[in-house]
Amino acid sequence: MPLPINIKDLITNEVIESERIEFKEGWNPTSILHSICAFANDFSNIGGGYIVVGVAEDQGQAIMPPAGIEAGKMDTIQKELLQICHYITPNYFPVVEPAVINGKHLLAIWAPPGDVRPYKAPKSLSEKHNKPYYIRRYSSTVQASNDDLQRLMSLAAKVTFDNRINHHATLEDLNLVHIATFLKEVKSGLYPELPKIQLNDLCRQMGIV
């Protein structure tokens, strides 16, 4: 599923703050699960974040050209990602887009703020019932302290203005021209799909309905 952002720009850090990006040279399911959980908790109200698998990093910057993922492992990794996300409590599933950059296969994971924070995830895949809460602290994913957890609980009762649902709005209130202009400007993979996709499906993929 194409993301509402350009993955190449995401890697070169042209459009998203570094605190909202995590690079993973290889597939590390436990670490990636923790980061998805942390972005979903959106402790700093920064709008969630992105994880790019197949890209090494040095001091927070992507190392180019990307290391990449073996093409034959892409499907297996996506199936495993779906499986491990079932371990997040409450249920939470990010948006995923495979991509090819400089001839290398990558997997971009978009974890927007969750609707039912706070979220917790297994400390390890061998201890599925031991589920701490995870948050982003600057550019790192860390286990929430007791004080952090209290704040997470308070955030659960507060939804930032940008994330509030307008229960009186309908699809007719959305302007397809504005949406298309935005997708074109950020060079999203969704832009070429516009003639083939229904407005409601498009908006769901963008996380705006």
Buried (B, 14 or more C-beta within 10 A) or exposed (E): EBBBBBBBBBBEBEBBEBBBBBBBBBBEBBEBBBBBBBBBBBBEEBBBBBBBBBBBBEEBBBEBEBBBBEEEBBEEBBEBBEEBBEBBBEEBBBBBBBBEBEEBBBBBBBBBBBEEBBBBBBBEBEEEEEBBBBBBBEBEBBBBEEEBBEBBEEBBEEBEEEBEEEEEEEEEEBEEEEBBEBBEEBEBBBBEBBEEBEBEEBBBBBBEB
